[in-house]
Amino acid sequence: QAQNTGMSAGAAIVDFLEVFPEELNRTALAAAQQGRLVQDVKAALPLVLQILISVVRGLEGSVRGGDAAFEQLGQSVVWRTRAWKAIQQWLQFGVPSDTLFVPLLDVCLQQLCVLAAHRLRSDGHDDDDEIQAAAAAADDMVSNMKVAAKYSRSVGTLVLEHLGQKWVGQILDHSARDSGHDARAWSAVAISFGETYTDFIVSGMADAGLSEHVGAFLQLMVALTRFPGHHGFDEDVSDQPLSFWYLLQEALVDYEAEAEPGAAAAVAAAARNTYADVLRALVAKSAFPAAATWLAADRDERERFASYRREVGDALLNAYYVLRSDMLGALVDE
């Protein structure tokens, strides 16, 4: 195929790896044949992922242990984007062990950091598709419920460590100044992690080894909740964390019922501090835009803002269940 199309051998391999999962899903096979083929695919998964990771890491230049041919292919944003999409396609077959999944997720999150650094240094948006594809692949990994059930501690700790790094806040600030460009992509992993690992996050509040990372993550979610702008007008990020605050409040109730009194008290205190910040963010974000902006808005913008304020109302109830009288006092003071 490479000779017939003028592709390099590396390009032909990546091209094949991108389309193979799709074609396999389309192919009608007997159950026995399908089962054998899926087993063969899973056996090949480590090698496949090694190839694709070599391509997406091409943005870094030469990487020790990588394949030079695929890294060279990865100098092209088009091929890096295709490799990210292929990773996402191959993940549907399932990663058989945490010894493969955790390092893979680690590399994916490292590459998001590399992409963020590249975006922070550049003025253009030539890598938009790559950012979207990379975020989608990492998002799929973090939101995998089966993985969360089996490897909650190892995956959860890894993600907390990555999301606590400075680049996350820096790229979100940059996106806010850039009219929210790609903000949903940059925040996708944090949102999915919060919604999928809620119980782990709650238990981590009372864990000496995790509490600092959990606190940093919760502040990141607060920052997303108060993302600059008016929702429906000039930003579409601040509604994304709202379901997390509901899930977190529910998880807090379950934890309090089962935990030792000392641990429950520590978690309750941390939760009150967090929800006090959430309350302030929600009150600020529910304020109407300036009169000139509102009058100039079209019907869709007004309806999106109205819908968002209804969601904020639900989130305020979750805050009340945690803060109780403290919330009423804070609202009176406001």
Buried (B, 14 or more C-beta within 10 A) or exposed (E): EBEEEEBBEBBBBBBEBBEBBEEBEEEEEEEEEEEEEBEEBBEBBBEBBBBBBBBBBBBBEEBEEBBEBBBBBBEBBEBBBBBBBBBBBBBEBBBEEBEEBBEBBBBBBEBBBBBBBBBEEEEEEEBBBBBBBBBBBBBBBBBBEEBBEEBBBBBBBBBBBBBBEEBBBBBBEBBBEEEBBBBBBBBBBBBBBBBBBBBBBBBBBBBEEBBEBBBBBBBBBBBBBBBBBBBBBBBBBBBBBBBBBBBBBBBBEEBBEEBEEEBBEBBBEBBBEBBBBBBBBBBEBBEEBEEEEBEEBEEEBBEBBEEBBEBBEEBBEBBBBBBEEBBEEBEEEE
